[in-house]
Amino acid sequence: MKKKLLSLFSGCGGMDIGFEGGFTVPSVLINTGMHTDWIIGEQEGRALLKETFFDTVFANDINEHAKIAWVDYFSKRKIDVMGIFKVGSIVDYVKQFKNGDKSIFPNDIDIVTGGFPCQDFSVAGKRKGFDSHKDHNGLLIDIPGPSEETRGKLYMWMKEVVEITRPKMFIAENVKGLANLGTVKSIIQNDFSKTGGDGYIVLEPRVLHAAQYGIPQSRERIIFIGIKKSALKPGILKLLQSGNIPDELSPYPTPTHRLNGEMQHSNAEPLIKQFNAVNKVLLDLEEPGISKDPSQTYYSKAKFMGVHCQGQKEVDLNRLGPTIRSEHHGNIEFRRLSVANGGKLIEELNQGKGERRLTLRECARIQTFPDDFNFVIPKQDGGRGFLLNSSNGYKLVGNAVPPLLAYHIATKIEKIWGSYFKK
């Protein structure tokens, strides 16, 4: 039986895609020596991953464009996708529930996931942390100090949703920079541990590097996992409280790929592969002028601004891809630079392939989104314009959790679920 998943701060659905499975990625990204049963079909170098037992029954974000992309993808596999995805602030939904509207959230939720807003903790941002001066709708506000409705404290509203829905488990995700902001990590962990009184044990948060799970990108995220104490089998709670959890019973996934030749999980060392260079997901894509895929056709036209600016590098095809950021067009890395601007892909330039930045599809490939996920969606009535344009698409793909990273987390949780919880 499927486990009901409630998704918060869903964005365009990177976490949801990964938690449900049933999507395609380049076959080379999967370590089949460690995950022998993941791939259920292959065609032209792309692997179809098996579905998990999770089913997203509620998704939420404040961004209308996120809903457009989410609905476009999940309409291929779900009924009533418009009803599942709610556009609006989670703060307002919690308030509606407390004011008597008990229909806001579905019943019998098994797991809650959420990548609460990261801009205030990111090293790429201003790192205001809890002192954010944007509200829960992302709008600038003029207040004397932070409150629980500012963007930097929206994890508290995720905590409220967990208290309302009482799932067996919740997963919260944020940028690695949060771990380096003084006591922020321990404050959030402590706040989460008070969910429902003392109803949840919150494991020590762990920073996961996406490249250690086959994603061809330098990207690190901190993961908080909370588990409902009353739902656990006898003995499991004591094991979790000890902090000495063996790999096979940990809800955190075991790395499958090396990073800089080093791995901490020596018991899996013989099976662990070398990192995936970004050329494994980019080189088979047609150039924008040839491709029929709208997400490959459109790319940022921002000119080269000099090496002193962010996002002005050419992608090194033999190394990990850059961190795909939720940025404006001038901060999207170059797929190819001209010789005059320091480009090194001479063979491609000699073939007449000009200087350009990464396309949306290329960014999505680096993030491990399936090729049937659209980040550019033309209007369906034949008129000019777009339901979702490239500018909004770049922001969505950069904000997302890599689906393959989420799949690693989901499949590990699925594997240990029966050992953890009472029936």
C-alpha positions in Angstrom: 0.0 0.0 0.0 1.3 3.5 -0.9 2.4 5.8 1.9 0.8 9.2 1.8 3.3 12.0 1.4 2.6 15.7 2.2 5.1 18.0 0.5 5.8 21.6 1.7 7.8 24.3 0.0 7.5 21.9 -3.0 8.8 24.2 -5.7 8.5 22.5 -9.1 8.7 19.1 -7.5 12.3 17.8 -7.4 11.8 16.2 -4.0 8.4 14.8 -5.0 9.7 13.2 -8.2 12.5 11.6 -6.3 10.3 10.3 -3.5 7.8 8.8 -5.9 10.4 7.3 -8.3 9.3 6.0 -11.7 11.4 8.6 -13.6 14.4 8.4 -16.0 18.0 9.4 -15.6 21.1 8.7 -17.6 22.0 5.1 -16.8 25.6 6.0 -16.0 24.5 7.9 -12.9 23.4 4.8 -11.1 25.8 2.5 -9.2 24.2 -0.8 -10.2 26.7 -2.7 -8.1 25.1 -1.2 -4.9 21.6 -0.8 -6.2 21.0 -3.9 -8.3 17.2 -3.6 -8.5 16.7 0.1 -9.2 16.6 0.0 -13.0 13.5 -1.6 -14.4 14.1 -0.5 -18.1 16.7 1.1 -20.3 16.5 2.8 -23.7 19.2 4.8 -25.5 21.3 5.2 -22.4 18.5 6.3 -20.1 17.4 4.2 -17.1 13.8 4.0 -15.8 13.9 3.8 -12.0 11.4 1.7 -10.2 8.6 3.5 -8.3 8.7 3.7 -4.5 5.8 3.2 -2.2 5.3 7.0 -1.6 2.5 8.9 -3.2 2.3 12.7 -3.0 -1.2 13.7 -1.9 -0.6 17.4 -1.0 2.0 19.8 -2.4 2.4 23.5 -1.7 4.4 26.5 -2.7 3.8 30.3 -3.0 5.0 30.3 -6.6 2.3 30.0 -9.3 5.0 29.1 -11.8 6.1 26.1 -9.6 2.5 24.8 -9.8 2.5 25.1 -13.6 5.6 23.0 -13.9 4.5 20.5 -11.2 1.1 20.0 -12.7 2.5 19.6 -16.2 4.7 16.7 -15.1 2.5 15.0 -12.6 -0.6 15.2 -14.8 1.0 12.3 -16.7 0.6 10.0 -13.6 -1.9 11.4 -11.2 -5.6 12.3 -11.1 -6.7 15.8 -9.8 -3.2 17.3 -9.9 -4.8 20.8 -9.7 -6.4 19.8 -6.4 -3.2 18.3 -5.0 -1.0 21.4 -5.5 -2.0 24.4 -3.4 -0.6 27.8 -4.2 -0.3 30.0 -1.1 1.7 30.5 2.1 1.8 27.6 4.5 1.5 30.2 7.3 -2.0 31.1 6.0 -3.0 27.4 5.6 -2.0 26.6 9.2 -4.0 29.6 10.4 -7.0 28.5 8.4 -6.8 25.1 10.0 -6.6 26.5 13.5 -9.6 28.8 12.7 -11.7 25.7 12.0 -11.1 24.6 8.4 -10.0 21.0 9.1 -10.2 20.1 5.4 -7.0 22.0 4.5 -4.7 19.0 5.0 -5.4 15.4 4.1 -5.8 12.7 6.7 -3.6 9.8 7.5 -0.3 11.3 6.3 2.6 9.0 6.6 5.5 11.3 5.8 6.0 15.1 5.5 8.8 16.6 3.3 9.9 20.2 2.9 12.8 22.2 1.7 12.0 25.3 3.8 13.3 28.6 2.2 17.1 28.6 2.0 18.0 32.1 0.8 18.6 33.4 4.3 21.1 30.6 5.0 22.9 30.4 1.7 26.5 31.5 1.3 25.3 32.9 -2.1 22.9 35.2 -0.4 23.1 37.8 2.4 23.0 35.1 5.1 20.5 36.9 7.3 19.4 33.5 8.8 16.7 34.1 11.5 17.0 37.9 10.9 15.3 37.7 7.5 13.4 40.9 6.5 11.2 39.1 4.0 7.8 37.7 5.0 6.4 34.2 4.4 5.3 35.3 0.9 8.9 36.4 0.1 8.0 40.2 0.2 10.2 42.8 1.8 8.9 44.0 5.1 9.9 46.8 7.5 10.0 45.4 11.0 12.2 46.0 14.0 13.2 42.4 14.3 12.5 38.8 13.0 9.3 37.0 13.8 8.0 33.5 13.2 6.4 34.7 10.0 9.5 35.9 8.3 11.2 33.8 5.7 14.1 32.7 8.0 11.7 31.0 10.4 9.3 29.2 8.1 10.6 25.8 9.4 8.5 26.5 12.5 5.4 26.4 10.2 6.6 23.1 8.8 6.8 22.0 12.5 3.2 23.2 12.9 2.0 21.1 9.9 3.8 18.0 11.4 1.9 18.6 14.7 -1.4 18.8 12.8 -0.9 15.8 10.5 1.2 13.6 12.9 3.1 11.6 10.3 5.4 8.8 11.2 8.4 10.7 9.8 9.3 14.1 8.4 12.3 15.2 6.2 13.5 18.8 6.2 16.1 20.0 3.7 18.2 23.2 3.4 21.5 24.5 2.2 24.8 23.4 3.8 25.5 27.0 4.8 22.9 26.7 7.5 25.3 24.4 9.4 27.9 27.1 9.5 25.6 29.9 10.8 26.5 29.8 14.5 23.9 27.9 16.5 21.3 27.9 13.8 21.5 24.1 13.1 21.2 23.2 16.7 18.4 25.6 17.3 16.4 24.2 14.4 17.1 20.6 15.4 16.0 21.4 19.0 12.8 23.2 17.8 11.9 20.2 15.6 12.5 17.8 18.5 9.8 19.6 20.4 7.2 18.8 17.8 4.1 17.6 19.5 5.7 18.0 22.9 8.4 15.3 22.9 6.6 13.2 20.3 9.5 13.1 17.7 13.1 12.2 17.9 15.2 14.3 15.5 18.3 12.5 14.3 21.6 14.4 14.1 21.3 16.3 10.8 23.6 15.2 8.0 25.1 17.1 5.1 24.8 15.2 1.9 27.0 16.0 -1.1 25.0 15.3 -4.2 28.0 14.1 -6.2 28.4 11.2 -3.7 25.1 9.9 -5.0 25.9 10.1 -8.7 24.6 13.6 -9.4 27.1 15.3 -11.7 27.1 18.5 -9.6 28.9 20.2 -6.7 25.9 20.6 -4.4 25.6 20.1 -0.7 22.4 20.0 1.4 21.7 19.5 5.1 18.9 17.0 5.9 16.9 16.9 9.2 15.0 13.6 9.9 12.3 13.4 12.5 10.6 10.2 13.6 7.4 9.7 15.6 8.3 7.9 18.8 4.9 6.3 19.4 5.0 4.7 16.0 8.3 2.9 16.5 8.8 -0.8 17.2 10.2 -1.7 20.6 14.0 -1.3 20.7 14.2 1.0 17.6 13.7 4.2 19.7 16.5 3.2 22.0 18.8 2.5 19.0 18.0 5.9 17.5 18.6 7.7 20.8 22.0 6.1 21.1 23.2 7.8 18.0 25.1 4.6 17.1 22.9 3.6 14.2 24.4 1.0 11.7 24.3 1.9 8.0 21.7 -0.7 7.2 19.2 0.8 9.7 20.1 4.5 9.1 17.5 6.5 7.2 20.3 8.4 5.6 21.4 6.9 2.3 24.9 5.3 1.8 27.1 7.1 -0.7 27.6 5.4 -4.0 30.3 7.5 -5.6 33.7 8.8 -4.6 34.4 12.5 -4.0 38.0 13.5 -4.3 38.9 9.8 -3.9 37.8 9.7 -0.3 34.9 7.9 1.3 33.9 7.5 5.0 31.9 4.3 4.5 34.7 1.8 4.2 32.4 -1.2 4.3 31.0 -0.2 0.9 34.3 1.0 -0.5 34.8 -1.9 -3.1 31.5 -1.0 -4.7 31.8 2.7 -4.7 32.4 4.4 -8.1 34.3 7.5 -9.2 32.4 10.7 -9.5 30.3 11.5 -12.6 31.8 14.2 -14.8 29.2 16.6 -16.3 30.0 15.4 -19.8 28.0 12.2 -19.0 24.7 14.2 -19.1 25.4 17.0 -21.5 27.2 15.7 -24.6 24.2 13.8 -26.2 22.0 17.0 -26.2 21.5 18.7 -29.5 22.4 22.4 -29.8 19.5 24.9 -29.2 19.2 25.8 -32.8 18.5 22.2 -33.7 16.6 20.8 -30.8 12.8 20.5 -30.8 12.7 20.5 -27.0 11.6 24.0 -25.8 13.7 23.6 -22.6 16.8 23.0 -24.7 15.9 25.7 -27.2 15.9 28.6 -24.8 19.0 29.9 -22.9 20.2 33.0 -21.2 21.5 35.6 -23.7 23.4 37.6 -21.0 26.8 38.5 -22.4 30.1 37.6 -20.9 30.9 40.0 -18.1 34.4 39.1 -17.1 35.9 36.4 -14.9 35.6 38.7 -11.8 31.8 38.2 -11.9 29.8 35.1 -10.7 28.6 32.7 -13.3 31.1 33.7 -16.0 33.0 30.3 -16.2 32.8 27.7 -18.9 31.7 24.3 -17.7 34.6 21.9 -17.4 33.1 18.8 -19.1 35.6 16.5 -17.3 34.7 17.6 -13.8 31.6 18.0 -11.7 29.1 20.5 -12.9 28.6 23.8 -11.1 26.0 24.3 -8.4 22.8 25.1 -10.3 21.6 28.2 -8.6 18.3 30.0 -8.6 19.7 33.0 -10.3 19.0 35.6 -12.9 20.3 35.1 -16.4 23.7 36.8 -15.9 24.7 34.2 -13.3 24.1 31.1 -15.4 27.4 29.4 -16.2 28.5 29.1 -19.8 28.3 25.9 -21.8 30.9 27.3 -24.1 33.0 30.4 -24.2 34.7 31.9 -27.2 38.5 31.8 -27.5 38.7 35.5 -26.8 36.9 35.0 -23.5 39.1 32.1 -22.5 37.1 29.2 -24.0 38.8 25.8 -24.0 36.4 23.7 -26.1 38.2 24.4 -29.3 36.9 21.4 -31.2 33.3 22.4 -30.6 34.1 26.0 -31.6 35.7 24.8 -34.8 32.5 23.0 -35.6 30.7 26.4 -35.6 29.2 26.0 -32.1 29.1 29.5 -30.7 29.5 31.0 -27.2 26.4 30.5 -25.1 25.3 29.8 -21.5 23.7 26.6 -20.3 20.2 25.9 -21.5 17.4 25.1 -19.2 17.5 21.4 -20.2 21.3 21.3 -19.5 20.7 22.8 -16.0 17.9 20.2 -15.5 20.2 17.4 -16.7 22.8 18.5 -14.2 20.1 18.5 -11.5 18.9 15.0 -12.7 15.4 16.0 -13.8 13.9 13.6 -16.3 13.7 14.9 -19.9 9.9 14.8 -19.9 9.9 17.5 -17.2 9.3 20.9 -18.9 10.8 24.1 -17.8 9.5 26.1 -20.8 5.9 25.5 -21.6 4.3 27.4 -24.5 0.6 28.3 -24.3 -1.6 25.5 -25.4 -4.1 27.5 -27.3 -1.7 28.2 -30.2 -1.3 31.9 -29.1 2.0 33.6 -28.6 3.8 33.5 -25.3 4.3 31.0 -22.5 2.6 29.5 -19.5 6.2 29.1 -18.2 9.1 31.0 -19.7 12.8 30.5 -19.5 13.4 33.2 -16.8 11.0 31.5 -14.4 12.3 28.1 -15.5 15.9 28.9 -14.4 14.7 29.9 -11.0 12.6 26.7 -10.6 15.4 24.3 -11.6 18.0 26.1 -9.4 15.7 26.0 -6.3 15.0 22.3 -6.7 16.3 19.3 -4.8 18.0 17.0 -7.4 15.4 14.2 -7.9 18.1 11.5 -7.9 19.3 12.7 -4.5 15.7 12.6 -3.2 15.3 9.1 -4.7 18.4 7.9 -2.7 16.7 9.2 0.5 13.3 7.8 -0.4 14.5 4.3 -1.3 16.6 4.1 1.9 13.6 5.1 4.0 11.4 2.6 2.1 13.9 -0.1 2.9 14.0 0.5 6.6 10.3 1.4 7.1 9.2 -2.1 8.0 12.0 -2.4 10.6 11.1 0.9 12.2 7.4 1.1 12.4 4.5 -0.9 13.9 1.9 -2.0 11.5 
